[in-house]
Each structure stands twice: as C-alpha cells, then as structure tokens.
Amino acid sequence: MLIRFKKSFEKIAMGLLSFMPAEKDLKQLQQTIKQYETENDWQLFLWKEGEDIVGAVGVVLKGEEIVEIQHISVNPSHRSQGIGKKMVTALTDFYKNKKVLSNNLTEPFFEKCHDKDKK
C-alpha cells in the first residue's frame, strides 16, 4: 500500500533512500529528505506491506502533466518480490491524469518494470 511520507517516518525513509547510489552521503541524504518535506512539487511515498514499510518512491511534479520518479528503493530483504513494480503501478494509478516518467537514475528500474509487462 502506497502511503504519503510524514515526519514520523523520516528515519525509515532515510534508510530506504540510502540504498540509492546518489544518496550514500549523509549530507546529501538529509538535503533530499528536506526537499521532500519543504517543496510542494517534491512528493515522497512509502510502501507498506503488512506492518512493515519496505519501500520508498519519490517524485517531482513537472508542470501539469508530468510526474518524474526521482528515487525508488526497496529494502534489500524484500527485493525480487515485485514490490518496486507495485510501487510504480500504484504511483501511476495515483497520478492517473499525468504521465509518469523516470529520470536517468531510475530509468533502468523503470524500464525493467515495463519489460515485465510485455512478457
């Protein structure tokens, strides 16, 4: 289930985002979280399976029509279970009147999700 980020989930979100290669540095990670907290066009969502938060997906709203996935991460112990694909699908449903795209960092994963759709 896709849920919106809130301050009480900050440590969990930081842990999940730290799995992204560009977010390994603590200062960079703190800056990223601050952007999600303070900028209206930056939206962070968490993925909850049962009682556990196991994934994070962050987007930037680009104008009226485009949602760009900036970050997508799944806890390593929950990978290869389709959670990332579920997050992308839920995000696409949430922003059903917008086009959901990837950025350079999230493109390989985004493409992998769509390749599985074609099989």
C-alpha positions in Angstrom: 0.0 0.0 0.0 1.3 3.4 -1.0 1.3 5.9 1.8 2.5 9.6 1.9 5.7 10.4 3.7 5.3 12.2 7.0 7.9 13.4 9.5 7.4 10.5 11.8 8.7 8.2 9.0 11.9 10.2 8.4 14.4 7.6 9.7 12.7 4.8 7.8 12.7 6.9 4.6 16.3 7.9 5.0 17.3 4.3 5.5 15.4 3.3 2.3 16.7 6.2 0.2 20.3 5.5 1.4 20.2 2.4 -0.8 20.1 4.7 -3.9 23.7 5.2 -5.2 23.4 9.0 -5.3 22.2 9.1 -1.7 25.0 7.4 0.1 26.4 10.6 1.6 24.6 11.6 4.8 24.6 15.3 4.0 23.1 14.6 0.5 20.5 12.3 2.0 19.5 14.9 4.6 19.2 17.5 1.8 17.0 15.2 -0.2 14.7 14.5 2.7 14.4 18.2 3.4 13.4 18.8 -0.2 10.6 16.2 0.1 9.5 17.9 3.4 9.5 21.5 2.2 9.0 21.7 -1.6 5.4 21.2 -2.8 6.4 19.7 -6.1 8.6 17.0 -4.4 6.5 14.1 -3.1 7.7 11.1 -1.2 5.7 7.9 -0.8 6.4 4.8 1.3 5.3 1.3 0.5 3.8 -0.7 3.4 3.5 -4.5 3.3 1.6 -5.7 6.4 3.0 -3.8 9.3 6.4 -3.0 7.7 7.5 -0.1 5.5 9.7 -1.8 2.9 10.0 0.7 0.0 10.1 4.3 -0.9 9.4 6.2 -4.1 10.0 9.9 -4.6 8.7 12.1 -7.4 8.9 15.6 -8.7 5.9 17.2 -10.3 7.0 18.8 -13.6 4.2 21.1 -14.7 0.6 20.0 -15.0 1.2 16.8 -17.0 4.5 15.0 -15.9 5.5 13.2 -12.7 9.2 12.2 -12.8 10.4 9.4 -10.5 13.5 10.7 -8.7 14.0 7.8 -6.2 12.8 4.3 -5.9 14.2 1.9 -3.4 13.2 -1.4 -1.7 14.6 -2.9 1.4 17.2 -5.5 0.3 15.5 -8.2 2.3 12.2 -7.6 0.4 13.7 -7.4 -3.1 12.7 -9.7 -6.0 9.1 -9.9 -4.8 7.6 -7.4 -7.2 7.4 -4.5 -4.6 9.1 -2.0 -6.9 6.8 -2.8 -9.7 3.8 -2.5 -7.3 5.1 0.9 -6.3 5.4 2.1 -9.9 1.9 0.8 -10.7 0.3 2.4 -7.6 2.1 5.7 -8.4 0.7 5.5 -12.0 -2.8 4.9 -10.6 -2.4 7.8 -8.0 -1.3 10.2 -10.8 -3.7 8.8 -13.4 -4.2 12.1 -15.2 -0.4 12.6 -15.6 2.4 10.9 -17.4 4.8 9.1 -15.0 8.4 9.0 -16.3 11.8 8.1 -14.9 14.9 10.2 -14.6 18.4 9.0 -15.5 18.9 7.3 -12.2 15.6 5.5 -12.0 15.3 4.7 -15.8 16.9 1.2 -15.7 14.5 0.0 -13.0 11.5 1.7 -14.6 12.3 0.1 -18.0 12.7 -3.3 -16.2 9.2 -2.9 -14.8 7.8 -2.2 -18.2 9.7 -5.1 -19.8 8.0 -7.5 -17.4 4.6 -6.1 -18.6 5.5 -7.0 -22.2 6.3 -10.7 -21.3 
